[in-house]
Amino acid sequence: MFALPPAFEEKMKKILKEEYPAFREGYELPRKFGLRINRDKITPEEFEKLAPFELTPIPWVDNGFYYGENDRPSRHPFYYSGLYYLQEPSAMTPANILPVNPGDKVLDLCAAPGGKATELGAKLHGKGLLAANDISGPRARALLKNVEVFGIPNSLILNEVPAKLAENFPEFFDKILVDAPCSGEGMFRKDPDTAKAWKPEKPLECARMQKEIILRAADMLRPGGMLLYSTCTFSPEENEQMISFLMKERPEFEILPIPNRYEGFAPGRPELIEKEWLPAELWDEDVFDNLTEEQKVSLTNCARIWPHRMGGEGHFLALLGKKGDTLELALEEPVVKKGKKKRKEKQSDSAKKFSKELTPFFDFAKDLDVDWDFTRIEVRKGQVYYVPAESAAVRGLVFLRNGLYLGEIRKDRFEPSQALAVSLKKAQYWNAIDLPADDERILHYLKGETIEIEPEEAKSPKGWQLLCVSGYPLGWGKLVNGLLKNKFLASWRLS
């Protein structure tokens, strides 16, 4: 029988009451595995026809699928071309629910390893800004890779504490997702080690961090914007009580109904903010006494995902709106840094002058059918970037990537990047070679090997080629005498 901490079981019996036996039995069922389609590259309907997997739609995620236990999607070429992301089905829900439109400025505050950030970025379809942050350096690097594999060009990958971000981005973002670090109670079945490490004090420890995170996120959201708060835990301290804390500290926030609410979602539990649930070590009871009855009732707009009710692990979600007029703030320029005056974006010196140093890049770019704004091209120590229009707001922050890394200038030639390759559509580079997914040369290419190309498979007998798999860009190669020299990024290769 699946082992659960005794104190956790007692708490869940108290919360679930007559539902607890069904909840406990759910731990004996196998976990579900899912993948989420990159909606910027392919539709779910197109993917179902293309993929060789045993797929079943996830009923509450419009671009999510369960896949068969015998499938190995992490080793398929489509994974390397960014057509999908492997993600636990319930974990797909927050980014799926947050309404994001092309042109929005979006922040994923606790983003690593990138499951939610990649979905938010795909919804933008290359327009607007995706800022994805993680406080951990190693996790932020994993986040960067996943965002680049997905081909998201308008991204800003940060490695900062929330308070520092709030200084640079006051009331800046249209949409913010906070998938808060939590006690992980909802993931015990997926990761039994989490259950072994759990202790009764863990929810309180996490709640202390969450208070700071959610307040800083609230300060970065523009009036009229939306904030999606989520956890993968059942703890009231980290869920309903955290949302109540936010409404007390930031009364301009209200809980919104979740759009297209799935029938399997359980409502939030207002009674879990009552006195018997308040840990004296953390909470001032006035926070809850001062909430209006309407605010308490609105907690039912939150959603709880229970593993015994749905085909996924445990989650909590709350969609919040910040009251206020949206127009004026939406048109404001970003603040460069606290204590400095606001200023409009300036063209980068390198792009404005079209320096001789950039000539190799511009020569390469002639073969790209991309609507570049050349004023946003920057070169730093030979590396070329296409930066977001809002890049001035990054000053003083630690970041791993500011925009799309295009490639590197080496002496008199330009070497295009892996990130550029997967950000393109096949039709955007004239010299593209397209091989089917079951062509054994594709796997050899993913392993970093040189492959043979027949004359009729390439439009040009030499030079840079964009290798595609079933119509979707995979990476670069250089064709010489019928051999495609491998330029697939070494750190991405199939082992």
C-alpha positions in Angstrom: 0.0 0.0 0.0 1.2 3.5 -0.9 2.8 5.0 2.2 1.5 8.4 3.3 2.7 10.4 6.4 0.3 9.8 9.3 -0.1 13.5 10.0 -0.9 14.2 6.4 -3.6 11.4 6.4 -5.2 12.9 9.6 -5.3 16.4 8.0 -6.9 15.0 4.8 -9.5 13.1 6.7 -10.5 16.3 8.4 -10.7 18.2 5.1 -12.3 15.5 2.9 -14.5 13.8 5.5 -16.7 11.2 3.7 -14.6 11.5 0.5 -11.4 10.5 2.2 -11.7 6.7 1.5 -12.0 7.4 -2.3 -9.1 9.8 -2.0 -6.9 7.2 -0.2 -7.8 4.5 -2.7 -6.6 6.8 -5.5 -3.0 6.4 -4.4 -3.1 2.8 -5.5 -4.0 3.8 -9.1 -1.2 4.4 -11.6 -0.3 8.0 -12.4 -1.2 9.5 -15.7 1.3 10.8 -18.3 0.6 13.7 -20.6 1.9 15.9 -23.3 0.8 19.4 -24.3 0.9 20.6 -27.9 2.8 23.8 -28.9 -0.2 25.7 -30.2 2.2 28.2 -32.0 3.5 25.4 -34.2 0.6 22.9 -34.7 -3.0 22.4 -33.8 -4.1 19.4 -31.7 -6.1 18.1 -34.7 -3.0 18.2 -36.9 -0.8 16.6 -34.2 -3.3 13.7 -33.8 -2.9 12.9 -37.5 0.8 13.2 -37.4 2.0 11.6 -34.2 2.7 7.9 -33.9 1.6 7.8 -30.3 -1.5 6.3 -28.6 -3.2 9.6 -27.7 -6.3 10.4 -25.6 -7.5 14.0 -25.2 -7.3 15.4 -21.7 -10.9 16.7 -21.2 -10.1 19.9 -19.4 -7.0 21.0 -21.5 -7.8 21.9 -25.1 -4.3 21.1 -26.3 -3.4 18.3 -23.9 -3.2 14.5 -24.4 -2.6 11.4 -22.3 -0.1 9.2 -24.1 0.3 5.4 -23.9 2.6 3.8 -21.4 4.6 2.2 -24.1 5.2 5.4 -26.0 8.5 7.3 -25.6 7.7 10.8 -26.7 10.9 12.3 -25.1 13.0 10.5 -27.7 10.9 11.3 -30.8 12.2 13.9 -33.3 8.9 15.9 -32.8 10.0 16.6 -29.2 13.2 18.1 -30.4 11.4 20.3 -32.9 9.3 21.7 -30.1 5.9 20.3 -31.1 5.0 19.4 -27.5 6.0 19.5 -23.9 5.8 16.6 -21.5 3.8 17.6 -18.5 1.7 16.1 -15.8 -2.0 16.6 -16.8 -3.1 18.7 -13.8 0.0 20.9 -14.1 -1.2 21.9 -17.6 -4.2 23.6 -16.1 -3.0 27.0 -14.8 -1.4 28.2 -18.0 -4.3 26.8 -20.0 -6.8 28.7 -17.9 -5.0 32.1 -17.8 -6.4 34.1 -20.7 -3.4 35.3 -22.7 -3.7 37.1 -26.0 -1.1 38.0 -28.6 0.5 41.3 -27.7 0.1 40.8 -23.9 3.0 41.4 -21.6 3.1 38.2 -19.5 5.1 37.1 -16.5 5.7 33.6 -15.2 7.2 34.4 -11.8 8.3 30.9 -10.6 8.7 29.4 -14.1 11.3 26.6 -14.0 11.4 24.1 -15.6 9.2 25.8 -18.1 6.0 23.8 -18.5 3.7 26.7 -17.9 6.0 29.3 -19.4 6.1 27.5 -22.8 2.3 27.4 -22.9 2.0 31.1 -22.1 4.6 31.9 -24.7 2.9 29.8 -27.4 -0.3 31.6 -26.7 1.4 34.9 -27.6 2.3 33.7 -31.1 5.4 35.8 -31.1 3.7 39.1 -30.2 4.1 40.9 -26.9 6.5 39.7 -24.2 7.0 36.5 -22.1 9.1 37.2 -19.0 9.9 33.9 -17.3 11.8 34.0 -14.0 13.3 31.5 -11.5 15.3 32.4 -8.4 17.5 29.3 -8.9 20.4 29.6 -11.4 20.4 25.9 -12.5 16.7 25.8 -12.8 16.7 29.0 -14.8 19.1 27.4 -17.2 16.7 24.5 -17.7 13.9 27.0 -18.2 15.9 28.7 -20.9 16.4 25.5 -22.8 12.7 24.6 -22.7 11.6 28.0 -23.9 14.1 27.9 -26.7 13.1 24.4 -27.8 9.6 25.7 -28.0 10.8 28.4 -30.4 9.5 31.4 -28.4 11.2 34.4 -29.9 9.8 37.2 -27.6 11.1 35.9 -24.3 13.0 37.3 -21.4 14.5 34.7 -19.1 15.3 36.1 -15.6 17.1 34.8 -12.5 15.9 37.2 -9.8 14.1 37.5 -6.5 10.5 38.8 -6.9 11.3 42.0 -4.9 13.9 43.1 -7.4 11.6 42.4 -10.3 8.9 44.5 -8.7 11.3 47.5 -8.7 11.8 47.3 -12.4 8.2 46.3 -13.4 5.7 48.3 -11.3 2.2 47.7 -12.6 3.7 46.5 -15.9 2.3 43.1 -16.9 -1.1 42.3 -18.3 -1.1 38.7 -17.1 0.9 37.0 -14.4 1.1 33.4 -13.4 2.4 32.4 -9.9 2.8 28.7 -9.7 4.1 29.1 -6.1 6.8 26.8 -4.5 4.7 24.7 -2.2 4.7 21.6 0.1 3.8 19.4 -2.9 1.1 17.3 -1.3 -0.7 17.0 -4.6 2.4 15.2 -6.1 2.9 12.4 -3.6 1.7 9.7 -6.1 3.8 11.1 -8.9 6.9 11.5 -6.7 6.9 9.3 -3.6 10.1 10.9 -2.3 8.1 14.1 -1.8 5.8 12.2 0.6 8.8 10.8 2.5 10.2 14.3 2.9 6.9 15.9 4.0 6.5 17.1 7.6 3.6 18.9 9.3 5.6 22.2 9.4 6.2 22.2 5.6 3.0 24.1 4.6 3.7 26.9 7.1 7.3 27.2 5.8 6.0 27.4 2.2 3.3 29.9 3.1 5.8 32.3 4.5 7.6 32.4 1.1 4.3 32.5 -0.8 3.1 35.7 1.1 6.1 37.6 -0.3 5.8 36.2 -3.7 2.1 36.9 -4.2 2.4 40.4 -2.9 5.3 41.2 -5.3 3.4 39.7 -8.2 0.3 41.8 -7.3 2.5 44.9 -7.4 3.7 44.0 -11.0 0.2 43.6 -12.4 -1.4 46.5 -14.1 -4.9 47.6 -13.2 -7.3 45.5 -15.2 -4.9 42.7 -15.5 -5.3 39.1 -14.3 -3.2 36.9 -12.0 -3.4 33.2 -11.8 -2.2 31.7 -8.5 -1.6 28.0 -8.3 -0.1 25.3 -6.1 0.2 21.5 -6.3 -0.8 21.1 -2.7 -4.0 20.5 -0.6 -2.9 22.7 2.3 -5.4 25.5 3.2 -2.5 27.6 4.5 -1.1 27.7 0.9 -4.4 27.9 -0.9 -7.6 29.6 0.3 -5.9 31.3 3.2 -3.2 32.7 0.8 -5.9 34.1 -1.5 -7.6 35.6 1.5 -4.4 37.2 2.7 -3.9 38.8 -0.7 -7.4 40.3 -0.7 -6.8 41.7 2.7 -3.4 43.2 1.8 -4.4 44.3 -1.7 -8.1 45.1 -1.6 -8.1 46.0 -5.3 -8.0 42.3 -6.1 -11.1 40.1 -6.6 -11.5 36.4 -7.3 -12.8 35.8 -10.8 -14.8 32.8 -12.1 -12.6 30.3 -13.9 -13.5 30.4 -17.6 -14.8 27.1 -19.2 -14.7 25.5 -15.8 -14.4 21.7 -16.1 -17.1 19.7 -14.3 -14.5 17.7 -12.4 -13.1 20.8 -10.7 -14.1 21.1 -7.0 -14.8 24.6 -5.7 -12.6 26.4 -3.3 -13.5 25.9 0.4 -14.3 29.2 2.2 -14.7 27.3 5.5 -11.0 26.5 5.4 -10.2 30.1 6.4 -12.2 29.8 9.6 -10.5 29.9 13.0 -10.0 26.2 13.4 -7.8 26.1 10.3 -5.7 29.1 11.2 -2.2 28.3 12.3 -1.3 30.7 15.1 2.4 30.7 14.2 1.7 32.5 10.9 -1.7 34.1 10.6 -3.2 37.2 12.2 -6.9 36.3 12.6 -7.9 39.8 11.7 -7.0 39.0 8.1 -10.0 36.7 8.0 -12.3 38.5 10.3 -12.1 41.6 8.1 -13.0 39.9 4.9 -16.5 40.7 3.7 -19.0 37.9 3.4 -18.9 38.4 -0.4 -15.1 37.9 -0.4 -15.5 34.7 1.6 -18.1 33.4 -0.7 -16.0 34.3 -3.8 -13.4 31.7 -2.6 -15.7 29.1 -4.2 -14.6 30.5 -7.6 -11.2 28.9 -6.9 -10.7 25.4 -8.1 -9.4 22.3 -6.4 -8.2 19.3 -8.5 -8.6 16.1 -6.5 -6.8 13.0 -7.9 -9.7 10.8 -7.1 -12.1 12.9 -9.1 -10.0 13.5 -12.2 -7.2 11.9 -14.3 -4.4 13.9 -12.8 -2.6 14.9 -9.6 -3.6 17.5 -7.0 -3.7 21.2 -7.8 -5.3 24.4 -6.6 -6.0 27.4 -8.8 -7.3 30.9 -8.3 -7.9 33.5 -11.1 -7.7 37.0 -9.7 -8.4 40.4 -11.3 -7.0 43.8 -10.4 -9.6 46.5 -10.5 -8.9 49.7 -12.3 -8.8 51.5 -15.6 -6.6 49.7 -18.1 -6.0 52.1 -20.9 -3.5 54.6 -19.7 -1.2 52.2 -18.0 -1.3 49.8 -20.9 0.2 52.5 -23.1 2.9 53.6 -20.7 6.6 52.9 -21.4 8.3 50.6 -18.9 10.2 51.9 -16.0 14.0 51.4 -16.5 14.9 51.2 -12.9 13.6 52.5 -9.6 14.9 56.0 -8.9 15.5 56.7 -12.6 13.2 58.6 -15.0 11.0 56.7 -17.5 12.3 56.8 -21.0 11.3 55.6 -24.3 13.1 52.7 -26.0 16.1 53.7 -28.1 17.4 51.9 -31.1 20.4 49.8 -30.2 23.6 51.5 -31.4 24.6 48.5 -33.4 21.4 48.3 -35.3 20.9 52.0 -35.8 24.4 52.4 -37.3 24.2 49.1 -39.2 27.8 48.6 -38.3 30.2 46.7 -40.5 30.4 44.1 -37.7 26.8 43.1 -38.5 27.3 42.7 -42.2 27.6 38.9 -42.1 24.3 38.6 -40.2 22.5 40.9 -42.6 23.9 38.8 -45.5 22.5 35.7 -43.9 19.1 37.4 -43.1 18.5 38.1 -46.8 17.5 34.4 -47.1 15.0 34.6 -44.2 11.4 35.6 -44.8 11.0 37.2 -41.4 9.5 40.6 -40.6 12.5 42.0 -38.7 12.5 45.3 -36.9 16.2 45.9 -37.4 16.3 48.5 -34.7 15.9 45.7 -32.2 19.0 43.8 -33.4 21.8 43.9 -30.9 25.3 42.5 -31.0 27.3 41.7 -27.9 30.8 40.3 -28.2 30.0 38.9 -31.5 26.7 37.3 -30.4 23.5 38.7 -32.2 20.2 39.0 -30.5 16.7 40.1 -31.4 15.6 41.9 -28.3 12.1 42.7 -27.1 10.7 46.2 -27.4 10.6 46.4 -23.6 14.2 45.4 -23.1 15.1 48.7 -21.4 13.3 47.4 -18.2 15.9 44.7 -17.8 18.7 47.1 -16.7 20.1 46.1 -13.4 18.5 42.6 -13.4 20.2 39.2 -13.7 19.0 37.6 -16.9 20.0 34.6 -19.0 18.4 35.7 -22.2 16.9 39.0 -23.4 15.0 38.1 -26.6 15.9 35.6 -29.3 19.6 34.5 -29.7 20.1 34.6 -33.4 23.7 33.4 -33.7 27.3 34.4 -33.6 29.5 36.4 -35.9 32.9 34.7 -36.3 35.3 36.9 -38.3 33.5 37.4 -41.6 30.8 34.8 -41.3 27.5 34.3 -39.4 26.7 31.0 -37.6 22.9 30.8 -37.0 21.8 29.5 -33.6 19.7 26.5 -32.6 17.2 28.8 -31.0 16.7 30.6 -34.4 16.2 27.3 -36.2 13.3 26.2 -34.0 11.7 29.6 -33.9 11.2 29.5 -37.7 8.6 28.0 -39.9 9.8 25.8 -42.8 8.7 28.4 -45.4 10.7 31.2 -43.7 14.1 29.8 -44.9 14.4 29.1 -48.6 17.1 26.4 -48.3 15.2 23.8 -46.2 15.6 20.1 -46.3 12.5 18.1 -45.2 12.8 14.5 -44.1 10.0 12.3 -42.7 10.0 11.5 -39.0 10.8 7.8 -39.6 13.8 8.5 -41.8 16.8 7.0 -39.9 18.9 10.0 -40.9 16.9 12.2 -38.5 18.0 10.1 -35.5 21.6 10.2 -36.7 21.3 14.0 -37.0 19.9 14.3 -33.5 22.9 12.4 -32.2 25.3 14.9 -33.8 26.3 12.8 -36.8 26.9 13.9 -40.4 24.2 12.6 -42.7 24.0 12.1 -46.5 21.6 14.2 -48.5 20.5 13.3 -52.0 20.7 16.1 -54.7 17.0 16.2 -55.2 16.4 16.7 -51.4 18.1 20.1 -51.3 17.4 23.3 -53.2 21.0 24.3 -53.2 24.0 21.9 -53.4 25.9 23.8 -50.7 25.7 26.2 -47.8 23.4 26.5 -44.8 20.4 24.2 -44.7 17.4 24.2 -42.3 16.8 20.5 -41.6 13.1 19.9 -41.0 11.2 16.8 -39.7 7.8 16.3 -41.4 7.7 20.0 -42.1 8.9 21.3 -38.8 12.4 22.9 -38.3 14.8 20.8 -36.3 18.2 22.5 -36.7 21.0 23.7 -39.0 23.5 21.9 -41.1 26.0 22.9 -43.7 25.9 21.0 -47.0 29.2 20.1 -48.7 29.4 17.5 -51.5 26.2 15.7 -50.5 27.1 15.6 -46.8 25.2 17.7 -44.2 27.7 18.7 -41.6 25.9 18.6 -38.3 25.3 22.0 -36.5 22.7 20.6 -34.0 23.5 22.1 -30.6 25.6 19.7 -28.7 23.8 20.2 -25.4 20.5 19.3 -27.0 21.6 16.1 -28.7 20.0 12.7 -28.3 22.1 10.4 -26.2 
